[in-house]
Every structure is written in structure tokens, then in C-alpha cells.
Amino acid sequence: MKAVFRATTLTALFAGVAAAPAAAQRWKWDIGINSGYSWFSKMLDAERTGLPEDAPGSEISIDHGPLFGAQLTYWAAPKVALRLNGRYASNDVKGNDLDDFDFVEDVNLWGGTLDLLFRFSEPADEFAGMEFLPYLALGGGLKWYNPAGDAFTCVGTDGESESCGPFTTGLPNQPATFAISEGSAFAGLVGLGADWRLSRGFAIRTEISDQIFKPEVRRGTFNGTTIDITSDENESKWIHELGAQIGLQFLLGVEPAPVVAIQPAPTPPPAEPTPQPQPVPEEAVTVCIIDPTAAGGIRSEAAVYRPDTRDTLVTVNGQRVPLGNAVGNVAVASNSTWYLQGQPLVITVGEERIQFLTYGGARVVQPSDLALLGTVNGLPVYADADQVSHIRAQLDELNRPQRGADLGQILEQHRDLNAQLEDVTTLYVPIQPTGCVFQAVQRQEQVRKNR
């Protein structure tokens, strides 16, 4: 909804200025739309993520992608103009050398700046052929950023809640959780462009620009379905969004602006009584719980979140209890020796030992995207639901007599199933009992024991 409001606001600004009457004798205004591509500099470096500089995921940045925009320009003089400049992109947050892994998906980026344009040459008084009119652009304004979906809530150090996009990186024994808040920041712009005038009232505009901003990225910790912000320090670096755009410009001649009649201010309404403070309402939430005894290995539990105490409560036997007291003793990676010591996860299938090494950082995965394979020493092991869709029914049937059966025994008894799983190179293990936070592990060479 906020993204729609920003788009509507920028459109209303453009339409309001463009509504001035036009005259064919002079070119004073131009309005256009454009598209292009943008590249982003790193948002977090190795010093922040806690990884070695040459390790995958040591540097976090907004991914490159398409760029769209709209512009309205007023030429106050033949070589000087004011421009309203809006742009939009929606990109993932990624780590270096992790092409198939997204830390945060679909971060909406809206930019609005007021720019000064300085032409290097003047247009002809009367169009007689194609004209090349280069310019320098300098401007400033705001950059809005909003992780799509509003799926997660961050609670700041002041107790205020806001939508955010969390992600976890760092070493397995020293994870670091960050969150991109929904908000806005100052944005500066510098660019070089040119108008390629093709007719009296039409031109193609090309521009290479650098929009500089610093989004709010703070450290936090997962607390059920929320992220508790632990520091007010903004961890992000200044980001350079290098954009290359091409667009269509429609050239308009306008008369002097008409005199605007000033309407008298309306009589203010009578003051309303001061509202009395109301109790802090509870928020209905759904909690993701790791449960290998349930169908699919993950279940959802209805709960309530109390912002005043930051507690998540579930109802058990008619009584509200904290979420942590209602979750059974589930094996998770953060309590497993192999994970804490940086060793591989080993699945023993008869005489074979299949090793899986941790890959990338921990992240939140939707339950619908995963399928339970079984357990390894009690630890639930999942795979991408799409990759095992052809054997999903067989896996569910084998797990039905004993939910959370040992995966190695299942594969030993069903060698055809083991062969079909050889193409699945990445598995997922839970980091904590709630919140659906998973660590990806990647298949290594299989080792066969000697008899």
C-alpha cells in the first residue's frame, strides 16, 4: 500500500505541473518515461558480516536489475532546467559468489529527486534536423526502500514495530542477523545525459547516473516471528546505484504560468476531546514450528503477540503459555555438534557415508517450499519441494507409519529412492525450533566404507 501511495504521489506531482496550457511557439517543458538497468555497490562488507574477505557471502549488496522511471523538466533558460525525476526498481539482496541464494527477496526501491540540468549547448530556435544536446545533472531528494510482502516485523530498541526484511550471515558458530527496515533516506544524484531531438516535439533521452543513498540496516536477533533490534547503529555503507537509462521525451511549449488565486484557509473544525489512552492491542500471528512428527515435518500454530511485553503466546489446554514452553524437544542444527564444530552433516546409507557441508548463511524459508525427507540422528532434514515433487508421495507414504523416521534407513531399504535423490544436491536443516530459519547444506563426494 505504501508503494502505491508513493507512485500516486509522484504521478500527481508530474500531472499537476504538466497541466499548464501549452503553446507551440516555445519549448519550455518536456515530459517522458524511461527504462534501463542499475548496478549497486556493496551494502555490507566482510568487516560487518564476520566472514573472510574471499568467502562467499562476505559482501552483501542489492542485486543488479531493471530500472524504470518518469521525468518532468522545466527549462527556465536555454541551458538551465529544473527536473522532477522518479525511478523504481525491485531487486533481491544477495551475497558475493552466491548466485542461487537470496538473503532478502524483492526489495522495492523508489527514488524521487529534484535535479538541476546544465546543458553544454543550446537547442536551435527552429528545428531543422536531429540535434544532440548533452547535459550535466545534479540533484537531491529521497530514496524509499521497502522489502516486499511485509512478512516480518522488527521491534526497535524503543519498542516501536515496523515491517522489515531479515537475513542471517557469518560463521555457523558466530551468526550475525541483520534487518532492512521499511523507510526512506536522503538520496543525492549526479549524472551525464543527452537529449537526441528527432523532431520538433519529440526526443530520445539517454543518461548515466549515480544515485547515492544509505538504507537503514541494523543488527538484531530472531524472536519467534519477530526480530528484536539490538543496536540503533546503521550498519549499511553508502550505496552507489549506477543507472543507465533510455527513454522517450515529449517536448512541450508553454505559456507563462497563470496567476493562481489563493483560497482563504478553511475554518478549522472545533477541537475534539483528548482521547484517553487505550490498552495495547494484541496481534494475531501464525507461528512456524519444526515438528518431524507432523505431516510435512512443519506445522503452523495460531498465537498472539503482545507488543508491550514482546511475548508470543499460544493456547495449551485453555491456558496461554509462552511459545518456548509449548514447543517440544526438537533437534536443531544450532544444538548439534557437527554444526557447532564446522563439520559436515553425514547421512549413513548402508556402507555409504554421504557428506553435506554448510552453504551460505541461515535464512527464512516458507514451509510450502520444503518437503520432509526424514531425520538424521533425530535432526529433521528437508529438500526443495519442487526438486522432490516426483517422489513426494512416496516419501510421505514411507514416513506415515513413523513420522520423522531415520533417513539413512529409509534410503537403505529403498535403493531406488536413494538413486533418485542423488540429483538433489542441497538439503535444509532447521536452526531453531520456531520461525522456519534454515541452514542450507550441499552434497559432497560420497565415501564408501571398506568391509
Buried (B, 14 or more C-beta within 10 A) or exposed (E): EEBEEBBEEBEEBBEEBBEBEBEEEEBBBBBBBBEBBBBBBBBBBBEBBBBEEEBBBBBBBBBBBEBBBBBBBBBEEEBEBBBBBBBBBBBBBBBBEBEEBBBBBBBBBBBBBEBBBEBEEEBEEEBEEEBEBBBBBEBBBBBBBBBBEBBBBBBBEEEEBBBBBBBBBBBBEEBBBBBBBBBBBEBBBBBBBBBBBBEEBBBBBBBBBBBBBBBBBBBBBBBBBBBBBEEEEEBBBEBBBBBEBBBEBEBBBBEEEEEEEEEEEEEEEEEEEEEEEEEEEBBEBEBBBBBBEBEBBBBEBEBBBBBEEBBBBBEEEEEEEEBEEBBEEBBBBBBBEBBEEEBBBBBBBBEBBBBBEBBBBBBBBEBEEBBBBBBBBEBBBBBBBEBBEEBBEBBEEBBEEEBBBBBBBBBBEBEEBBEBBEEBBBBBBBBBBBBBBBBBBBBBEEEEEEE
